[in-house]
Amino acid sequence: MQPHILIVEDDPVIRQLVEKFLGESGLKVSSAATPGPWTRCSRPARSTWWCST
């Protein structure tokens, strides 16, 4: 299974740069400006969450 990374970043420039970099590395990437509906998703058993402020 291909890793799927969610990027939540309110700065659109940073969000797009990180999304592009990870996508070009062969990862499946989704992004959002706010956590919104993602906070209601159930956490898969094999996931890693990383938060930065």
N, CA, C and O atoms as a Maestro MAE file, in Angstrom:
{
 s_m_m2io_version
 :::
 2.0.0
}

f_m_ct {
 s_m_title
 :::
 protein
 m_atom[212] {
  # First column is atom index #
  i_m_mmod_type
  r_m_x_coord
  r_m_y_coord
  r_m_z_coord
  i_m_residue_number
  s_m_chain_name
  s_m_pdb_residue_name
  s_m_pdb_atom_name
  i_m_atomic_number
  :::
  1 25 0.842 -1.181 0.000 1 A "MET " " N  " 7
  2 3 0.000 0.000 0.000 1 A "MET " " CA " 6
  3 2 0.890 1.248 0.000 1 A "MET " " C  " 6
  4 15 1.846 1.344 0.770 1 A "MET " " O  " 8
  5 25 0.564 2.180 -0.859 2 A "GLN " " N  " 7
  6 3 1.327 3.426 -0.954 2 A "GLN " " CA " 6
  7 2 0.975 4.341 0.220 2 A "GLN " " C  " 6
  8 15 -0.203 4.512 0.533 2 A "GLN " " O  " 8
  9 25 1.985 4.931 0.873 3 A "PRO " " N  " 7
  10 3 1.697 5.867 1.968 3 A "PRO " " CA " 6
  11 2 0.867 7.054 1.470 3 A "PRO " " C  " 6
  12 15 1.054 7.530 0.350 3 A "PRO " " O  " 8
  13 25 -0.038 7.515 2.307 4 A "HIS " " N  " 7
  14 3 -0.867 8.679 1.994 4 A "HIS " " CA " 6
  15 2 -0.633 9.707 3.091 4 A "HIS " " C  " 6
  16 15 -0.844 9.436 4.273 4 A "HIS " " O  " 8
  17 25 -0.197 10.881 2.684 5 A "ILE " " N  " 7
  18 3 0.153 11.935 3.628 5 A "ILE " " CA " 6
  19 2 -0.844 13.077 3.518 5 A "ILE " " C  " 6
  20 15 -1.181 13.522 2.421 5 A "ILE " " O  " 8
  21 25 -1.307 13.540 4.663 6 A "LEU " " N  " 7
  22 3 -2.183 14.703 4.719 6 A "LEU " " CA " 6
  23 2 -1.379 15.880 5.244 6 A "LEU " " C  " 6
  24 15 -0.787 15.808 6.321 6 A "LEU " " O  " 8
  25 25 -1.360 16.955 4.482 7 A "ILE " " N  " 7
  26 3 -0.684 18.185 4.890 7 A "ILE " " CA " 6
  27 2 -1.756 19.187 5.280 7 A "ILE " " C  " 6
  28 15 -2.633 19.509 4.479 7 A "ILE " " O  " 8
  29 25 -1.687 19.679 6.511 8 A "VAL " " N  " 7
  30 3 -2.596 20.733 6.963 8 A "VAL " " CA " 6
  31 2 -1.725 21.933 7.295 8 A "VAL " " C  " 6
  32 15 -0.984 21.930 8.278 8 A "VAL " " O  " 8
  33 25 -1.827 22.955 6.459 9 A "GLU " " N  " 7
  34 3 -0.989 24.151 6.593 9 A "GLU " " CA " 6
  35 2 -1.785 25.342 6.086 9 A "GLU " " C  " 6
  36 15 -2.315 25.314 4.975 9 A "GLU " " O  " 8
  37 25 -1.869 26.392 6.902 10 A "ASP " " N  " 7
  38 3 -2.672 27.545 6.494 10 A "ASP " " CA " 6
  39 2 -1.961 28.451 5.491 10 A "ASP " " C  " 6
  40 15 -2.616 29.226 4.794 10 A "ASP " " O  " 8
  41 25 -0.649 28.371 5.407 11 A "ASP " " N  " 7
  42 3 0.096 29.181 4.438 11 A "ASP " " CA " 6
  43 2 0.099 28.445 3.094 11 A "ASP " " C  " 6
  44 15 0.709 27.383 2.978 11 A "ASP " " O  " 8
  45 25 -0.574 28.996 2.078 12 A "PRO " " N  " 7
  46 3 -0.694 28.281 0.804 12 A "PRO " " CA " 6
  47 2 0.638 28.032 0.099 12 A "PRO " " C  " 6
  48 15 0.788 27.019 -0.584 12 A "PRO " " O  " 8
  49 25 1.594 28.922 0.249 13 A "VAL " " N  " 7
  50 3 2.894 28.738 -0.407 13 A "VAL " " CA " 6
  51 2 3.620 27.536 0.191 13 A "VAL " " C  " 6
  52 15 4.122 26.681 -0.538 13 A "VAL " " O  " 8
  53 25 3.674 27.476 1.508 14 A "ILE " " N  " 7
  54 3 4.332 26.348 2.173 14 A "ILE " " CA " 6
  55 2 3.595 25.051 1.868 14 A "ILE " " C  " 6
  56 15 4.220 24.034 1.569 14 A "ILE " " O  " 8
  57 25 2.262 25.086 1.943 15 A "ARG " " N  " 7
  58 3 1.454 23.889 1.680 15 A "ARG " " CA " 6
  59 2 1.729 23.347 0.277 15 A "ARG " " C  " 6
  60 15 1.907 22.142 0.105 15 A "ARG " " O  " 8
  61 25 1.766 24.218 -0.715 16 A "GLN " " N  " 7
  62 3 1.999 23.783 -2.094 16 A "GLN " " CA " 6
  63 2 3.421 23.258 -2.294 16 A "GLN " " C  " 6
  64 15 3.624 22.284 -3.018 16 A "GLN " " O  " 8
  65 25 4.400 23.894 -1.660 17 A "LEU " " N  " 7
  66 3 5.785 23.422 -1.780 17 A "LEU " " CA " 6
  67 2 5.954 22.025 -1.185 17 A "LEU " " C  " 6
  68 15 6.572 21.151 -1.793 17 A "LEU " " O  " 8
  69 25 5.403 21.828 0.005 18 A "VAL " " N  " 7
  70 3 5.520 20.521 0.657 18 A "VAL " " CA " 6
  71 2 4.761 19.466 -0.140 18 A "VAL " " C  " 6
  72 15 5.250 18.351 -0.325 18 A "VAL " " O  " 8
  73 25 3.567 19.818 -0.611 19 A "GLU " " N  " 7
  74 3 2.772 18.874 -1.403 19 A "GLU " " CA " 6
  75 2 3.513 18.483 -2.686 19 A "GLU " " C  " 6
  76 15 3.533 17.310 -3.058 19 A "GLU " " O  " 8
  77 25 4.111 19.447 -3.348 20 A "LYS " " N  " 7
  78 3 4.855 19.169 -4.581 20 A "LYS " " CA " 6
  79 2 6.067 18.284 -4.300 20 A "LYS " " C  " 6
  80 15 6.302 17.306 -5.009 20 A "LYS " " O  " 8
  81 25 6.833 18.624 -3.271 21 A "PHE " " N  " 7
  82 3 8.027 17.860 -2.929 21 A "PHE " " CA " 6
  83 2 7.683 16.406 -2.612 21 A "PHE " " C  " 6
  84 15 8.314 15.486 -3.133 21 A "PHE " " O  " 8
  85 25 6.685 16.204 -1.760 22 A "LEU " " N  " 7
  86 3 6.319 14.841 -1.377 22 A "LEU " " CA " 6
  87 2 5.701 14.080 -2.546 22 A "LEU " " C  " 6
  88 15 5.949 12.886 -2.714 22 A "LEU " " O  " 8
  89 25 4.897 14.770 -3.355 23 A "GLY " " N  " 7
  90 3 4.301 14.131 -4.528 23 A "GLY " " CA " 6
  91 2 5.352 13.681 -5.524 23 A "GLY " " C  " 6
  92 15 5.245 12.596 -6.097 23 A "GLY " " O  " 8
  93 25 6.367 14.507 -5.734 24 A "GLU " " N  " 7
  94 3 7.451 14.146 -6.649 24 A "GLU " " CA " 6
  95 2 8.313 13.020 -6.089 24 A "GLU " " C  " 6
  96 15 9.050 12.368 -6.829 24 A "GLU " " O  " 8
  97 25 8.218 12.795 -4.788 25 A "SER " " N  " 7
  98 3 8.944 11.692 -4.157 25 A "SER " " CA " 6
  99 2 8.178 10.380 -4.271 25 A "SER " " C  " 6
  100 15 8.639 9.341 -3.797 25 A "SER " " O  " 8
  101 25 7.005 10.432 -4.902 26 A "GLY " " N  " 7
  102 3 6.233 9.222 -5.125 26 A "GLY " " CA " 6
  103 2 5.177 8.925 -4.079 26 A "GLY " " C  " 6
  104 15 4.608 7.834 -4.067 26 A "GLY " " O  " 8
  105 25 4.908 9.878 -3.202 27 A "LEU " " N  " 7
  106 3 3.909 9.659 -2.165 27 A "LEU " " CA " 6
  107 2 2.556 10.207 -2.600 27 A "LEU " " C  " 6
  108 15 2.480 11.166 -3.367 27 A "LEU " " O  " 8
  109 25 1.503 9.595 -2.107 28 A "LYS " " N  " 7
  110 3 0.154 10.103 -2.330 28 A "LYS " " CA " 6
  111 2 -0.073 11.209 -1.304 28 A "LYS " " C  " 6
  112 15 0.109 10.990 -0.107 28 A "LYS " " O  " 8
  113 25 -0.471 12.397 -1.765 29 A "VAL " " N  " 7
  114 3 -0.570 13.555 -0.884 29 A "VAL " " CA " 6
  115 2 -1.933 14.222 -1.017 29 A "VAL " " C  " 6
  116 15 -2.447 14.403 -2.121 29 A "VAL " " O  " 8
  117 25 -2.506 14.582 0.122 30 A "SER " " N  " 7
  118 3 -3.696 15.427 0.173 30 A "SER " " CA " 6
  119 2 -3.328 16.625 1.023 30 A "SER " " C  " 6
  120 15 -2.465 16.531 1.897 30 A "SER " " O  " 8
  121 25 -3.981 17.759 0.772 31 A "SER " " N  " 7
  122 3 -3.665 18.931 1.575 31 A "SER " " CA " 6
  123 2 -4.923 19.730 1.864 31 A "SER " " C  " 6
  124 15 -5.919 19.655 1.145 31 A "SER " " O  " 8
  125 25 -4.842 20.501 2.946 32 A "ALA " " N  " 7
  126 3 -5.956 21.347 3.359 32 A "ALA " " CA " 6
  127 2 -5.397 22.531 4.129 32 A "ALA " " C  " 6
  128 15 -4.328 22.445 4.734 32 A "ALA " " O  " 8
  129 25 -6.132 23.640 4.101 33 A "ALA " " N  " 7
  130 3 -5.714 24.836 4.834 33 A "ALA " " CA " 6
  131 2 -6.063 24.732 6.317 33 A "ALA " " C  " 6
  132 15 -5.399 25.338 7.157 33 A "ALA " " O  " 8
  133 25 -7.100 23.968 6.636 34 A "THR " " N  " 7
  134 3 -7.523 23.771 8.027 34 A "THR " " CA " 6
  135 2 -7.839 22.292 8.233 34 A "THR " " C  " 6
  136 15 -8.124 21.587 7.265 34 A "THR " " O  " 8
  137 25 -7.794 21.811 9.469 35 A "PRO " " N  " 7
  138 3 -8.075 20.396 9.700 35 A "PRO " " CA " 6
  139 2 -9.519 20.014 9.397 35 A "PRO " " C  " 6
  140 15 -9.791 18.885 8.989 35 A "PRO " " O  " 8
  141 25 -10.447 20.950 9.594 36 A "GLY " " N  " 7
  142 3 -11.856 20.748 9.262 36 A "GLY " " CA " 6
  143 2 -12.343 19.319 9.353 36 A "GLY " " C  " 6
  144 15 -12.280 18.709 10.420 36 A "GLY " " O  " 8
  145 25 -12.834 18.771 8.238 37 A "PRO " " N  " 7
  146 3 -13.421 17.427 8.263 37 A "PRO " " CA " 6
  147 2 -12.416 16.321 8.558 37 A "PRO " " C  " 6
  148 15 -12.811 15.222 8.948 37 A "PRO " " O  " 8
  149 25 -11.133 16.588 8.379 38 A "TRP " " N  " 7
  150 3 -10.135 15.551 8.638 38 A "TRP " " CA " 6
  151 2 -10.112 15.147 10.103 38 A "TRP " " C  " 6
  152 15 -9.747 14.015 10.421 38 A "TRP " " O  " 8
  153 25 -10.494 16.046 11.002 39 A "THR " " N  " 7
  154 3 -10.471 15.715 12.429 39 A "THR " " CA " 6
  155 2 -11.537 14.689 12.781 39 A "THR " " C  " 6
  156 15 -11.461 14.053 13.832 39 A "THR " " O  " 8
  157 25 -12.524 14.522 11.917 40 A "ARG " " N  " 7
  158 3 -13.586 13.553 12.177 40 A "ARG " " CA " 6
  159 2 -13.277 12.177 11.587 40 A "ARG " " C  " 6
  160 15 -14.041 11.233 11.787 40 A "ARG " " O  " 8
  161 25 -12.183 12.061 10.875 41 A "CYS " " N  " 7
  162 3 -11.811 10.776 10.276 41 A "CYS " " CA " 6
  163 2 -11.252 9.854 11.350 41 A "CYS " " C  " 6
  164 15 -10.600 10.301 12.294 41 A "CYS " " O  " 8
  165 25 -11.513 8.583 11.196 42 A "SER " " N  " 7
  166 3 -10.920 7.641 12.141 42 A "SER " " CA " 6
  167 2 -9.464 7.421 11.755 42 A "SER " " C  " 6
  168 15 -9.117 7.395 10.574 42 A "SER " " O  " 8
  169 25 -8.644 7.268 12.739 43 A "ARG " " N  " 7
  170 3 -7.214 7.100 12.507 43 A "ARG " " CA " 6
  171 2 -6.925 5.645 12.160 43 A "ARG " " C  " 6
  172 15 -7.228 4.753 12.951 43 A "ARG " " O  " 8
  173 25 -6.345 5.392 10.990 44 A "PRO " " N  " 7
  174 3 -5.995 4.011 10.627 44 A "PRO " " CA " 6
  175 2 -4.973 3.428 11.604 44 A "PRO " " C  " 6
  176 15 -4.204 4.165 12.221 44 A "PRO " " O  " 8
  177 25 -4.972 2.126 11.736 45 A "ALA " " N  " 7
  178 3 -4.077 1.450 12.676 45 A "ALA " " CA " 6
  179 2 -2.604 1.675 12.344 45 A "ALA " " C  " 6
  180 15 -1.771 1.731 13.249 45 A "ALA " " O  " 8
  181 25 -2.274 1.803 11.070 46 A "ARG " " N  " 7
  182 3 -0.875 1.949 10.674 46 A "ARG " " CA " 6
  183 2 -0.599 3.369 10.197 46 A "ARG " " C  " 6
  184 15 -0.181 3.562 9.056 46 A "ARG " " O  " 8
  185 25 -0.819 4.339 11.028 47 A "SER " " N  " 7
  186 3 -0.561 5.714 10.626 47 A "SER " " CA " 6
  187 2 0.344 6.400 11.633 47 A "SER " " C  " 6
  188 15 0.441 5.996 12.791 47 A "SER " " O  " 8
  189 25 0.991 7.431 11.167 48 A "THR " " N  " 7
  190 3 1.831 8.253 12.023 48 A "THR " " CA " 6
  191 2 1.357 9.682 11.883 48 A "THR " " C  " 6
  192 15 1.190 10.181 10.770 48 A "THR " " O  " 8
  193 25 1.143 10.334 12.989 49 A "TRP " " N  " 7
  194 3 0.710 11.724 12.962 49 A "TRP " " CA " 6
  195 2 1.860 12.587 13.430 49 A "TRP " " C  " 6
  196 15 2.524 12.268 14.417 49 A "TRP " " O  " 8
  197 25 2.096 13.673 12.732 50 A "TRP " " N  " 7
  198 3 3.142 14.606 13.104 50 A "TRP " " CA " 6
  199 2 2.551 15.998 13.041 50 A "TRP " " C  " 6
  200 15 1.944 16.375 12.039 50 A "TRP " " O  " 8
  201 25 2.722 16.751 14.088 51 A "CYS " " N  " 7
  202 3 2.170 18.102 14.140 51 A "CYS " " CA " 6
  203 2 3.288 19.101 14.378 51 A "CYS " " C  " 6
  204 15 4.212 18.854 15.154 51 A "CYS " " O  " 8
  205 25 3.189 20.212 13.708 52 A "SER " " N  " 7
  206 3 4.161 21.278 13.887 52 A "SER " " CA " 6
  207 2 3.411 22.592 13.963 52 A "SER " " C  " 6
  208 15 2.435 22.798 13.241 52 A "SER " " O  " 8
  209 25 3.858 23.477 14.829 53 A "THR " " N  " 7
  210 3 3.206 24.782 14.946 53 A "THR " " CA " 6
  211 2 4.164 25.872 14.548 53 A "THR " " C  " 6
  212 15 3.805 27.050 14.578 53 A "THR " " O  " 8
  :::
 }
 m_bond[211] {
  # First column is bond index #
  i_m_from
  i_m_to
  i_m_order
  :::
  1 1 2 1
  2 2 3 1
  3 3 4 2
  4 3 5 1
  5 5 6 1
  6 6 7 1
  7 7 8 2
  8 7 9 1
  9 9 10 1
  10 10 11 1
  11 11 12 2
  12 11 13 1
  13 13 14 1
  14 14 15 1
  15 15 16 2
  16 15 17 1
  17 17 18 1
  18 18 19 1
  19 19 20 2
  20 19 21 1
  21 21 22 1
  22 22 23 1
  23 23 24 2
  24 23 25 1
  25 25 26 1
  26 26 27 1
  27 27 28 2
  28 27 29 1
  29 29 30 1
  30 30 31 1
  31 31 32 2
  32 31 33 1
  33 33 34 1
  34 34 35 1
  35 35 36 2
  36 35 37 1
  37 37 38 1
  38 38 39 1
  39 39 40 2
  40 39 41 1
  41 41 42 1
  42 42 43 1
  43 43 44 2
  44 43 45 1
  45 45 46 1
  46 46 47 1
  47 47 48 2
  48 47 49 1
  49 49 50 1
  50 50 51 1
  51 51 52 2
  52 51 53 1
  53 53 54 1
  54 54 55 1
  55 55 56 2
  56 55 57 1
  57 57 58 1
  58 58 59 1
  59 59 60 2
  60 59 61 1
  61 61 62 1
  62 62 63 1
  63 63 64 2
  64 63 65 1
  65 65 66 1
  66 66 67 1
  67 67 68 2
  68 67 69 1
  69 69 70 1
  70 70 71 1
  71 71 72 2
  72 71 73 1
  73 73 74 1
  74 74 75 1
  75 75 76 2
  76 75 77 1
  77 77 78 1
  78 78 79 1
  79 79 80 2
  80 79 81 1
  81 81 82 1
  82 82 83 1
  83 83 84 2
  84 83 85 1
  85 85 86 1
  86 86 87 1
  87 87 88 2
  88 87 89 1
  89 89 90 1
  90 90 91 1
  91 91 92 2
  92 91 93 1
  93 93 94 1
  94 94 95 1
  95 95 96 2
  96 95 97 1
  97 97 98 1
  98 98 99 1
  99 99 100 2
  100 99 101 1
  101 101 102 1
  102 102 103 1
  103 103 104 2
  104 103 105 1
  105 105 106 1
  106 106 107 1
  107 107 108 2
  108 107 109 1
  109 109 110 1
  110 110 111 1
  111 111 112 2
  112 111 113 1
  113 113 114 1
  114 114 115 1
  115 115 116 2
  116 115 117 1
  117 117 118 1
  118 118 119 1
  119 119 120 2
  120 119 121 1
  121 121 122 1
  122 122 123 1
  123 123 124 2
  124 123 125 1
  125 125 126 1
  126 126 127 1
  127 127 128 2
  128 127 129 1
  129 129 130 1
  130 130 131 1
  131 131 132 2
  132 131 133 1
  133 133 134 1
  134 134 135 1
  135 135 136 2
  136 135 137 1
  137 137 138 1
  138 138 139 1
  139 139 140 2
  140 139 141 1
  141 141 142 1
  142 142 143 1
  143 143 144 2
  144 143 145 1
  145 145 146 1
  146 146 147 1
  147 147 148 2
  148 147 149 1
  149 149 150 1
  150 150 151 1
  151 151 152 2
  152 151 153 1
  153 153 154 1
  154 154 155 1
  155 155 156 2
  156 155 157 1
  157 157 158 1
  158 158 159 1
  159 159 160 2
  160 159 161 1
  161 161 162 1
  162 162 163 1
  163 163 164 2
  164 163 165 1
  165 165 166 1
  166 166 167 1
  167 167 168 2
  168 167 169 1
  169 169 170 1
  170 170 171 1
  171 171 172 2
  172 171 173 1
  173 173 174 1
  174 174 175 1
  175 175 176 2
  176 175 177 1
  177 177 178 1
  178 178 179 1
  179 179 180 2
  180 179 181 1
  181 181 182 1
  182 182 183 1
  183 183 184 2
  184 183 185 1
  185 185 186 1
  186 186 187 1
  187 187 188 2
  188 187 189 1
  189 189 190 1
  190 190 191 1
  191 191 192 2
  192 191 193 1
  193 193 194 1
  194 194 195 1
  195 195 196 2
  196 195 197 1
  197 197 198 1
  198 198 199 1
  199 199 200 2
  200 199 201 1
  201 201 202 1
  202 202 203 1
  203 203 204 2
  204 203 205 1
  205 205 206 1
  206 206 207 1
  207 207 208 2
  208 207 209 1
  209 209 210 1
  210 210 211 1
  211 211 212 2
  :::
 }
}
